[in-house]
């Protein structure tokens, strides 16, 4: 099943974060994203024509994240929006982070 079709499952903590090899495998399914901070986080910057478009996208990412119960760090300004996912409860990456990255990619492809 495609990552973008999956739903996030609540992470209870107590799990080990995904190892680098697993993260690199899933990274192939989320074009444009990169692993940062020793593969403990997933990041992508999106480019927009102006501030309003970047802000609108950031709000749409926020709404999607609230629906899924998995919340990124979002930073935006004139012409850009950067999204970072990681699972706070385990201090690293979980499949949920890649599910959300795939969903954000799909959101970016949609017309607002």
Phi and psi in radians as a Rosetta constraint file:
Dihedral C 1 N 2 CA 2 C 2 CIRCULARHARMONIC -1.092 0.35
Dihedral N 2 CA 2 C 2 N 3 CIRCULARHARMONIC 2.513 0.35
Dihedral C 2 N 3 CA 3 C 3 CIRCULARHARMONIC -0.989 0.35
Dihedral N 3 CA 3 C 3 N 4 CIRCULARHARMONIC -0.688 0.35
Dihedral C 3 N 4 CA 4 C 4 CIRCULARHARMONIC -1.185 0.35
Dihedral N 4 CA 4 C 4 N 5 CIRCULARHARMONIC -0.271 0.35
Dihedral C 4 N 5 CA 5 C 5 CIRCULARHARMONIC -1.612 0.35
Dihedral N 5 CA 5 C 5 N 6 CIRCULARHARMONIC -0.165 0.35
Dihedral C 5 N 6 CA 6 C 6 CIRCULARHARMONIC -1.462 0.35
Dihedral N 6 CA 6 C 6 N 7 CIRCULARHARMONIC 2.844 0.35
Dihedral C 6 N 7 CA 7 C 7 CIRCULARHARMONIC -1.968 0.35
Dihedral N 7 CA 7 C 7 N 8 CIRCULARHARMONIC 2.583 0.35
Dihedral C 7 N 8 CA 8 C 8 CIRCULARHARMONIC -1.196 0.35
Dihedral N 8 CA 8 C 8 N 9 CIRCULARHARMONIC 2.446 0.35
Dihedral C 8 N 9 CA 9 C 9 CIRCULARHARMONIC -1.873 0.35
Dihedral N 9 CA 9 C 9 N 10 CIRCULARHARMONIC 2.446 0.35
Dihedral C 9 N 10 CA 10 C 10 CIRCULARHARMONIC -1.019 0.35
Dihedral N 10 CA 10 C 10 N 11 CIRCULARHARMONIC 2.299 0.35
Dihedral C 10 N 11 CA 11 C 11 CIRCULARHARMONIC -1.680 0.35
Dihedral N 11 CA 11 C 11 N 12 CIRCULARHARMONIC 2.122 0.35
Dihedral C 11 N 12 CA 12 C 12 CIRCULARHARMONIC -1.502 0.35
Dihedral N 12 CA 12 C 12 N 13 CIRCULARHARMONIC -0.058 0.35
Dihedral C 12 N 13 CA 13 C 13 CIRCULARHARMONIC 1.447 0.35
Dihedral N 13 CA 13 C 13 N 14 CIRCULARHARMONIC 3.138 0.35
Dihedral C 13 N 14 CA 14 C 14 CIRCULARHARMONIC 1.348 0.35
Dihedral N 14 CA 14 C 14 N 15 CIRCULARHARMONIC -0.049 0.35
Dihedral C 14 N 15 CA 15 C 15 CIRCULARHARMONIC -1.658 0.35
Dihedral N 15 CA 15 C 15 N 16 CIRCULARHARMONIC 2.699 0.35
Dihedral C 15 N 16 CA 16 C 16 CIRCULARHARMONIC -1.384 0.35
Dihedral N 16 CA 16 C 16 N 17 CIRCULARHARMONIC 2.478 0.35
Dihedral C 16 N 17 CA 17 C 17 CIRCULARHARMONIC -1.134 0.35
Dihedral N 17 CA 17 C 17 N 18 CIRCULARHARMONIC 2.776 0.35
Dihedral C 17 N 18 CA 18 C 18 CIRCULARHARMONIC -1.034 0.35
Dihedral N 18 CA 18 C 18 N 19 CIRCULARHARMONIC 2.454 0.35
Dihedral C 18 N 19 CA 19 C 19 CIRCULARHARMONIC -1.415 0.35
Dihedral N 19 CA 19 C 19 N 20 CIRCULARHARMONIC 2.930 0.35
Dihedral C 19 N 20 CA 20 C 20 CIRCULARHARMONIC -1.017 0.35
Dihedral N 20 CA 20 C 20 N 21 CIRCULARHARMONIC -0.740 0.35
Dihedral C 20 N 21 CA 21 C 21 CIRCULARHARMONIC -1.064 0.35
Dihedral N 21 CA 21 C 21 N 22 CIRCULARHARMONIC -0.812 0.35
Dihedral C 21 N 22 CA 22 C 22 CIRCULARHARMONIC -1.075 0.35
Dihedral N 22 CA 22 C 22 N 23 CIRCULARHARMONIC -0.763 0.35
Dihedral C 22 N 23 CA 23 C 23 CIRCULARHARMONIC -1.090 0.35
Dihedral N 23 CA 23 C 23 N 24 CIRCULARHARMONIC -0.730 0.35
Dihedral C 23 N 24 CA 24 C 24 CIRCULARHARMONIC -1.131 0.35
Dihedral N 24 CA 24 C 24 N 25 CIRCULARHARMONIC -0.612 0.35
Dihedral C 24 N 25 CA 25 C 25 CIRCULARHARMONIC -1.116 0.35
Dihedral N 25 CA 25 C 25 N 26 CIRCULARHARMONIC -0.857 0.35
Dihedral C 25 N 26 CA 26 C 26 CIRCULARHARMONIC -1.230 0.35
Dihedral N 26 CA 26 C 26 N 27 CIRCULARHARMONIC -0.487 0.35
Dihedral C 26 N 27 CA 27 C 27 CIRCULARHARMONIC -1.008 0.35
Dihedral N 27 CA 27 C 27 N 28 CIRCULARHARMONIC -0.535 0.35
Dihedral C 27 N 28 CA 28 C 28 CIRCULARHARMONIC -1.087 0.35
Dihedral N 28 CA 28 C 28 N 29 CIRCULARHARMONIC -0.388 0.35
Dihedral C 28 N 29 CA 29 C 29 CIRCULARHARMONIC -1.609 0.35
Dihedral N 29 CA 29 C 29 N 30 CIRCULARHARMONIC -0.026 0.35
Dihedral C 29 N 30 CA 30 C 30 CIRCULARHARMONIC -2.275 0.35
Dihedral N 30 CA 30 C 30 N 31 CIRCULARHARMONIC 1.383 0.35
Dihedral C 30 N 31 CA 31 C 31 CIRCULARHARMONIC -0.968 0.35
Dihedral N 31 CA 31 C 31 N 32 CIRCULARHARMONIC 2.451 0.35
Dihedral C 31 N 32 CA 32 C 32 CIRCULARHARMONIC 1.619 0.35
Dihedral N 32 CA 32 C 32 N 33 CIRCULARHARMONIC -0.283 0.35
Dihedral C 32 N 33 CA 33 C 33 CIRCULARHARMONIC -1.577 0.35
Dihedral N 33 CA 33 C 33 N 34 CIRCULARHARMONIC 2.696 0.35
Dihedral C 33 N 34 CA 34 C 34 CIRCULARHARMONIC -2.379 0.35
Dihedral N 34 CA 34 C 34 N 35 CIRCULARHARMONIC 2.704 0.35
Dihedral C 34 N 35 CA 35 C 35 CIRCULARHARMONIC -1.513 0.35
Dihedral N 35 CA 35 C 35 N 36 CIRCULARHARMONIC 2.389 0.35
Dihedral C 35 N 36 CA 36 C 36 CIRCULARHARMONIC -2.304 0.35
Dihedral N 36 CA 36 C 36 N 37 CIRCULARHARMONIC 2.910 0.35
Dihedral C 36 N 37 CA 37 C 37 CIRCULARHARMONIC 0.882 0.35
Dihedral N 37 CA 37 C 37 N 38 CIRCULARHARMONIC 1.109 0.35
Dihedral C 37 N 38 CA 38 C 38 CIRCULARHARMONIC 0.935 0.35
Dihedral N 38 CA 38 C 38 N 39 CIRCULARHARMONIC 0.733 0.35
Dihedral C 38 N 39 CA 39 C 39 CIRCULARHARMONIC 1.044 0.35
Dihedral N 39 CA 39 C 39 N 40 CIRCULARHARMONIC 0.598 0.35
Dihedral C 39 N 40 CA 40 C 40 CIRCULARHARMONIC -1.783 0.35
Dihedral N 40 CA 40 C 40 N 41 CIRCULARHARMONIC -0.134 0.35
Dihedral C 40 N 41 CA 41 C 41 CIRCULARHARMONIC -2.493 0.35
Dihedral N 41 CA 41 C 41 N 42 CIRCULARHARMONIC 2.784 0.35
Dihedral C 41 N 42 CA 42 C 42 CIRCULARHARMONIC -2.132 0.35
Dihedral N 42 CA 42 C 42 N 43 CIRCULARHARMONIC 2.254 0.35
Dihedral C 42 N 43 CA 43 C 43 CIRCULARHARMONIC -2.382 0.35
Dihedral N 43 CA 43 C 43 N 44 CIRCULARHARMONIC 2.532 0.35
Dihedral C 43 N 44 CA 44 C 44 CIRCULARHARMONIC -2.569 0.35
Dihedral N 44 CA 44 C 44 N 45 CIRCULARHARMONIC 2.426 0.35
Dihedral C 44 N 45 CA 45 C 45 CIRCULARHARMONIC -1.883 0.35
Dihedral N 45 CA 45 C 45 N 46 CIRCULARHARMONIC 2.317 0.35
Dihedral C 45 N 46 CA 46 C 46 CIRCULARHARMONIC -1.897 0.35
Dihedral N 46 CA 46 C 46 N 47 CIRCULARHARMONIC 2.497 0.35
Dihedral C 46 N 47 CA 47 C 47 CIRCULARHARMONIC -1.877 0.35
Dihedral N 47 CA 47 C 47 N 48 CIRCULARHARMONIC 2.424 0.35
Dihedral C 47 N 48 CA 48 C 48 CIRCULARHARMONIC -2.306 0.35
Dihedral N 48 CA 48 C 48 N 49 CIRCULARHARMONIC 2.888 0.35
Dihedral C 48 N 49 CA 49 C 49 CIRCULARHARMONIC -1.356 0.35
Dihedral N 49 CA 49 C 49 N 50 CIRCULARHARMONIC -0.318 0.35
Dihedral C 49 N 50 CA 50 C 50 CIRCULARHARMONIC -2.850 0.35
Dihedral N 50 CA 50 C 50 N 51 CIRCULARHARMONIC 3.128 0.35
Dihedral C 50 N 51 CA 51 C 51 CIRCULARHARMONIC -1.143 0.35
Dihedral N 51 CA 51 C 51 N 52 CIRCULARHARMONIC -0.794 0.35
Dihedral C 51 N 52 CA 52 C 52 CIRCULARHARMONIC -1.049 0.35
Dihedral N 52 CA 52 C 52 N 53 CIRCULARHARMONIC -0.688 0.35
Dihedral C 52 N 53 CA 53 C 53 CIRCULARHARMONIC -1.162 0.35
Dihedral N 53 CA 53 C 53 N 54 CIRCULARHARMONIC -0.720 0.35
Dihedral C 53 N 54 CA 54 C 54 CIRCULARHARMONIC -1.136 0.35
Dihedral N 54 CA 54 C 54 N 55 CIRCULARHARMONIC -0.743 0.35
Dihedral C 54 N 55 CA 55 C 55 CIRCULARHARMONIC -1.129 0.35
Dihedral N 55 CA 55 C 55 N 56 CIRCULARHARMONIC -0.754 0.35
Dihedral C 55 N 56 CA 56 C 56 CIRCULARHARMONIC -1.042 0.35
Dihedral N 56 CA 56 C 56 N 57 CIRCULARHARMONIC -0.779 0.35
Dihedral C 56 N 57 CA 57 C 57 CIRCULARHARMONIC -1.106 0.35
Dihedral N 57 CA 57 C 57 N 58 CIRCULARHARMONIC -0.764 0.35
Dihedral C 57 N 58 CA 58 C 58 CIRCULARHARMONIC -1.020 0.35
Dihedral N 58 CA 58 C 58 N 59 CIRCULARHARMONIC -0.714 0.35
Dihedral C 58 N 59 CA 59 C 59 CIRCULARHARMONIC -1.160 0.35
Dihedral N 59 CA 59 C 59 N 60 CIRCULARHARMONIC -0.696 0.35
Dihedral C 59 N 60 CA 60 C 60 CIRCULARHARMONIC -1.156 0.35
Dihedral N 60 CA 60 C 60 N 61 CIRCULARHARMONIC -0.683 0.35
Dihedral C 60 N 61 CA 61 C 61 CIRCULARHARMONIC -1.107 0.35
Dihedral N 61 CA 61 C 61 N 62 CIRCULARHARMONIC -0.731 0.35
Dihedral C 61 N 62 CA 62 C 62 CIRCULARHARMONIC -1.069 0.35
Dihedral N 62 CA 62 C 62 N 63 CIRCULARHARMONIC -0.745 0.35
Dihedral C 62 N 63 CA 63 C 63 CIRCULARHARMONIC -1.137 0.35
Dihedral N 63 CA 63 C 63 N 64 CIRCULARHARMONIC -0.785 0.35
Dihedral C 63 N 64 CA 64 C 64 CIRCULARHARMONIC -1.053 0.35
Dihedral N 64 CA 64 C 64 N 65 CIRCULARHARMONIC -0.764 0.35
Dihedral C 64 N 65 CA 65 C 65 CIRCULARHARMONIC -1.112 0.35
Dihedral N 65 CA 65 C 65 N 66 CIRCULARHARMONIC -0.688 0.35
Dihedral C 65 N 66 CA 66 C 66 CIRCULARHARMONIC -1.112 0.35
Dihedral N 66 CA 66 C 66 N 67 CIRCULARHARMONIC -0.734 0.35
Dihedral C 66 N 67 CA 67 C 67 CIRCULARHARMONIC -1.063 0.35
Dihedral N 67 CA 67 C 67 N 68 CIRCULARHARMONIC -0.675 0.35
Dihedral C 67 N 68 CA 68 C 68 CIRCULARHARMONIC -1.498 0.35
Dihedral N 68 CA 68 C 68 N 69 CIRCULARHARMONIC -0.231 0.35
Dihedral C 68 N 69 CA 69 C 69 CIRCULARHARMONIC 1.220 0.35
Dihedral N 69 CA 69 C 69 N 70 CIRCULARHARMONIC 0.499 0.35
Dihedral C 69 N 70 CA 70 C 70 CIRCULARHARMONIC -2.433 0.35
Dihedral N 70 CA 70 C 70 N 71 CIRCULARHARMONIC 1.979 0.35
Dihedral C 70 N 71 CA 71 C 71 CIRCULARHARMONIC -1.950 0.35
Dihedral N 71 CA 71 C 71 N 72 CIRCULARHARMONIC 2.200 0.35
Dihedral C 71 N 72 CA 72 C 72 CIRCULARHARMONIC -1.567 0.35
Dihedral N 72 CA 72 C 72 N 73 CIRCULARHARMONIC 3.014 0.35
Dihedral C 72 N 73 CA 73 C 73 CIRCULARHARMONIC -1.579 0.35
Dihedral N 73 CA 73 C 73 N 74 CIRCULARHARMONIC 2.251 0.35
Dihedral C 73 N 74 CA 74 C 74 CIRCULARHARMONIC -2.167 0.35
Dihedral N 74 CA 74 C 74 N 75 CIRCULARHARMONIC 2.269 0.35
Dihedral C 74 N 75 CA 75 C 75 CIRCULARHARMONIC -2.276 0.35
Dihedral N 75 CA 75 C 75 N 76 CIRCULARHARMONIC 2.262 0.35
Dihedral C 75 N 76 CA 76 C 76 CIRCULARHARMONIC -2.475 0.35
Dihedral N 76 CA 76 C 76 N 77 CIRCULARHARMONIC 2.784 0.35
Dihedral C 76 N 77 CA 77 C 77 CIRCULARHARMONIC -2.825 0.35
Dihedral N 77 CA 77 C 77 N 78 CIRCULARHARMONIC -2.824 0.35
Dihedral C 77 N 78 CA 78 C 78 CIRCULARHARMONIC -1.094 0.35
Dihedral N 78 CA 78 C 78 N 79 CIRCULARHARMONIC 1.931 0.35
Dihedral C 78 N 79 CA 79 C 79 CIRCULARHARMONIC 1.445 0.35
Dihedral N 79 CA 79 C 79 N 80 CIRCULARHARMONIC 0.132 0.35
Dihedral C 79 N 80 CA 80 C 80 CIRCULARHARMONIC -2.611 0.35
Dihedral N 80 CA 80 C 80 N 81 CIRCULARHARMONIC 2.726 0.35
Dihedral C 80 N 81 CA 81 C 81 CIRCULARHARMONIC -2.550 0.35
Dihedral N 81 CA 81 C 81 N 82 CIRCULARHARMONIC 2.130 0.35
Dihedral C 81 N 82 CA 82 C 82 CIRCULARHARMONIC -1.908 0.35
Dihedral N 82 CA 82 C 82 N 83 CIRCULARHARMONIC 2.298 0.35
Dihedral C 82 N 83 CA 83 C 83 CIRCULARHARMONIC -2.111 0.35
Dihedral N 83 CA 83 C 83 N 84 CIRCULARHARMONIC 2.307 0.35
Dihedral C 83 N 84 CA 84 C 84 CIRCULARHARMONIC -2.205 0.35
Dihedral N 84 CA 84 C 84 N 85 CIRCULARHARMONIC 2.208 0.35
Dihedral C 84 N 85 CA 85 C 85 CIRCULARHARMONIC -1.979 0.35
Dihedral N 85 CA 85 C 85 N 86 CIRCULARHARMONIC 2.454 0.35
Dihedral C 85 N 86 CA 86 C 86 CIRCULARHARMONIC -2.872 0.35
Dihedral N 86 CA 86 C 86 N 87 CIRCULARHARMONIC 2.825 0.35
Dihedral C 86 N 87 CA 87 C 87 CIRCULARHARMONIC -1.707 0.35
Dihedral N 87 CA 87 C 87 N 88 CIRCULARHARMONIC 1.878 0.35
Dihedral C 87 N 88 CA 88 C 88 CIRCULARHARMONIC -0.988 0.35
Dihedral N 88 CA 88 C 88 N 89 CIRCULARHARMONIC -0.733 0.35
Dihedral C 88 N 89 CA 89 C 89 CIRCULARHARMONIC -1.100 0.35
Dihedral N 89 CA 89 C 89 N 90 CIRCULARHARMONIC -0.433 0.35
Dihedral C 89 N 90 CA 90 C 90 CIRCULARHARMONIC -1.992 0.35
Dihedral N 90 CA 90 C 90 N 91 CIRCULARHARMONIC -0.021 0.35
Dihedral C 90 N 91 CA 91 C 91 CIRCULARHARMONIC 1.146 0.35
Dihedral N 91 CA 91 C 91 N 92 CIRCULARHARMONIC 0.578 0.35
Dihedral C 91 N 92 CA 92 C 92 CIRCULARHARMONIC -3.084 0.35
Dihedral N 92 CA 92 C 92 N 93 CIRCULARHARMONIC -2.721 0.35
Dihedral C 92 N 93 CA 93 C 93 CIRCULARHARMONIC -1.641 0.35
Dihedral N 93 CA 93 C 93 N 94 CIRCULARHARMONIC 2.568 0.35
Dihedral C 93 N 94 CA 94 C 94 CIRCULARHARMONIC -2.368 0.35
Dihedral N 94 CA 94 C 94 N 95 CIRCULARHARMONIC 2.838 0.35
Dihedral C 94 N 95 CA 95 C 95 CIRCULARHARMONIC -0.955 0.35
Dihedral N 95 CA 95 C 95 N 96 CIRCULARHARMONIC -0.583 0.35
Dihedral C 95 N 96 CA 96 C 96 CIRCULARHARMONIC -0.942 0.35
Dihedral N 96 CA 96 C 96 N 97 CIRCULARHARMONIC -0.643 0.35
Dihedral C 96 N 97 CA 97 C 97 CIRCULARHARMONIC -1.112 0.35
Dihedral N 97 CA 97 C 97 N 98 CIRCULARHARMONIC -0.676 0.35
Dihedral C 97 N 98 CA 98 C 98 CIRCULARHARMONIC -1.314 0.35
Dihedral N 98 CA 98 C 98 N 99 CIRCULARHARMONIC -0.602 0.35
Dihedral C 98 N 99 CA 99 C 99 CIRCULARHARMONIC -1.032 0.35
Dihedral N 99 CA 99 C 99 N 100 CIRCULARHARMONIC -0.821 0.35
Dihedral C 99 N 100 CA 100 C 100 CIRCULARHARMONIC -1.167 0.35
Dihedral N 100 CA 100 C 100 N 101 CIRCULARHARMONIC -0.671 0.35
Dihedral C 100 N 101 CA 101 C 101 CIRCULARHARMONIC -1.044 0.35
Dihedral N 101 CA 101 C 101 N 102 CIRCULARHARMONIC -0.743 0.35
Dihedral C 101 N 102 CA 102 C 102 CIRCULARHARMONIC -1.126 0.35
Dihedral N 102 CA 102 C 102 N 103 CIRCULARHARMONIC -0.701 0.35
Dihedral C 102 N 103 CA 103 C 103 CIRCULARHARMONIC -1.170 0.35
Dihedral N 103 CA 103 C 103 N 104 CIRCULARHARMONIC -0.667 0.35
Dihedral C 103 N 104 CA 104 C 104 CIRCULARHARMONIC -1.183 0.35
Dihedral N 104 CA 104 C 104 N 105 CIRCULARHARMONIC -0.672 0.35
Dihedral C 104 N 105 CA 105 C 105 CIRCULARHARMONIC -1.025 0.35
Dihedral N 105 CA 105 C 105 N 106 CIRCULARHARMONIC -0.786 0.35
Dihedral C 105 N 106 CA 106 C 106 CIRCULARHARMONIC -1.111 0.35
Dihedral N 106 CA 106 C 106 N 107 CIRCULARHARMONIC -0.692 0.35
Dihedral C 106 N 107 CA 107 C 107 CIRCULARHARMONIC -1.082 0.35
Dihedral N 107 CA 107 C 107 N 108 CIRCULARHARMONIC -0.695 0.35
Dihedral C 107 N 108 CA 108 C 108 CIRCULARHARMONIC -1.130 0.35
Dihedral N 108 CA 108 C 108 N 109 CIRCULARHARMONIC -0.557 0.35
Dihedral C 108 N 109 CA 109 C 109 CIRCULARHARMONIC -1.346 0.35
Dihedral N 109 CA 109 C 109 N 110 CIRCULARHARMONIC -0.354 0.35
Dihedral C 109 N 110 CA 110 C 110 CIRCULARHARMONIC -1.316 0.35
Dihedral N 110 CA 110 C 110 N 111 CIRCULARHARMONIC 2.723 0.35
Dihedral C 110 N 111 CA 111 C 111 CIRCULARHARMONIC -1.456 0.35
Dihedral N 111 CA 111 C 111 N 112 CIRCULARHARMONIC 2.384 0.35
